[in-house]
Every structure is written in structure tokens, then in C-alpha cells.
Amino acid sequence: MLECPHITPKTMLNLDERYHSYLDGSKKMRIDGGEERVIAYGWNCDGNDITGHYVTTENYKLFYNMEGSFKRMEILAKVAQGA
């Protein structure tokens, strides 16, 4: 865990340590029995404070609190393919 007192008084998780190895696609997250490739991850804020982090996969956006506990999941809309 990192401490960033100039940004937030809360202890922060090291997201790179936790998720970077998923970005090349060789590791996948298991969500509802399926395997999902991680596309991105980053911090969430409410406009004043960092409130947690997110992980975006091929089909979902997962939200976690500052302690790393799962909060909620959103299903991403499928983008229509075609010319």
C-alpha cells in the first residue's frame, strides 16, 4: 500500500502491482463464470476526494472502495461492429 498525504490522507493500493500483469491479455479476470480481459484500471473520485478504483474489462466496469473491496459492477454497452 502507498501513502500519498499530498493527494489524500487515505492509504492507497498500488494498482499497477495489482492489475498491470492483466493488461497483455495472458491473465484474465473470472466474472460470472466467464474470463474477461482487463482493458484499463484507474482511480475514482467524487470531485473532492479519491473514493476508490475501477477496472474495465471487455464487458464490465468493476468498482472498488479504497480498501480494495468490491462495490458494484456495470455492464458495458456492446459497440456495433461494421463499416
Backbone hydrogen bonds, N-H to C=O, Kabsch-Sander energy under -0.5 kcal/mol:
donor,donor_aa,acceptor,acceptor_aa,energy
2,L,12,M,-3.9
4,C,10,K,-0.7
7,I,4,C,-1.6
8,T,4,C,-3.0
12,M,2,L,-3.6
15,L,13,L,-1.1
18,R,14,N,-1.6
19,Y,15,L,-3.1
20,H,15,L,-0.5
20,H,16,D,-1.8
22,Y,19,Y,-2.2
23,L,19,Y,-0.5
23,L,20,H,-1.5
25,G,22,Y,-1.5
29,M,36,E,-2.8
31,I,29,M,-0.7
31,I,34,G,-2.8
34,G,31,I,-2.2
36,E,29,M,-3.2
38,V,22,Y,-0.5
39,I,56,T,-3.3
40,A,56,T,-1.7
42,G,54,Y,-1.8
44,N,52,G,-3.0
46,D,49,D,-2.0
51,T,44,N,-1.9
51,T,49,D,-0.5
52,G,44,N,-1.1
53,H,64,Y,-1.4
54,Y,42,G,-2.6
55,V,62,L,-2.1
56,T,40,A,-3.1
57,T,55,V,-0.5
57,T,60,Y,-3.1
58,E,37,R,-1.0
61,K,74,E,-2.4
62,L,55,V,-3.1
63,F,72,R,-2.8
64,Y,53,H,-2.9
65,N,69,S,-2.3
66,M,51,T,-0.6
68,G,65,N,-1.6
71,K,63,F,-3.2
72,R,63,F,-1.2
74,E,61,K,-2.5
76,L,59,N,-2.7
80,A,78,K,-0.5
